[in-house]
Amino acid sequence: MIRKLLTITLLFNLCMFANPEQTKAAPASKMTVKEYIVKHSLEMGVDPALGLSIAKMESGFVHEKKSPYGAVGVFQLLPSTAKKIGYNPYSLSGNIQGGLAYYKMMYQKFGSVELALAAYNAGPGNVAKYKGMPPFAETRKFVKNIMSEYNTQKANPDPVITKYQKPAAKPVPAKNEPTIEKTENVLKQVHSESTELDLPIMSLTEAI
């Protein structure tokens, strides 16, 4: 009986550990990560160029990245912060949505992109404490690098942005709006009708 149990246990372990990689999800490609960022940015009303810039600075578009401080994922969210705003930081989609939502909260609180980014990095308490940009070298560098990347993205958008943004719709003229061609036809018709009228020509003295 004992021998049979040992055999079953051995077979179970072989099945579990013969290929450990099968139990792990394959890392998302950078292209996939970018597509998620642009898609969620457009859905949540955030400039996708800014979303890409934050993610590039935070993780280099690597969802598996973890910081020594415990931040995780593409947008390097602290699990406690993500939990407060209702997102799962360990899910790719949840991490991106959580990062964008947190940025929006900071923007609505402080009213500028630079201060929102500073709050994202150093915490809203420090931005409020110093009544502006905190004097931390890391935070200032963080904001500067993201704004530089953002300006680059605005000048030369990532192909993923152009892929997802809809082209502007062409204006449709109103149904009753006259066109130039119609107007010209009306003028021609009036002119032809006036020339066809056989009116008598009289002098001024005859008219009196």
PyMOL commands that set and color helices and strands:
alter all, ss='L'
color gray80, all
select helices_A, chain A and resi 2-17+20-23+30-44+48-59+79-85+92-110+113-122+124-130+137-155+159-164+180-196+204-207
alter helices_A, ss='H'
color red, helices_A
deselect
rebuild
show_as cartoon
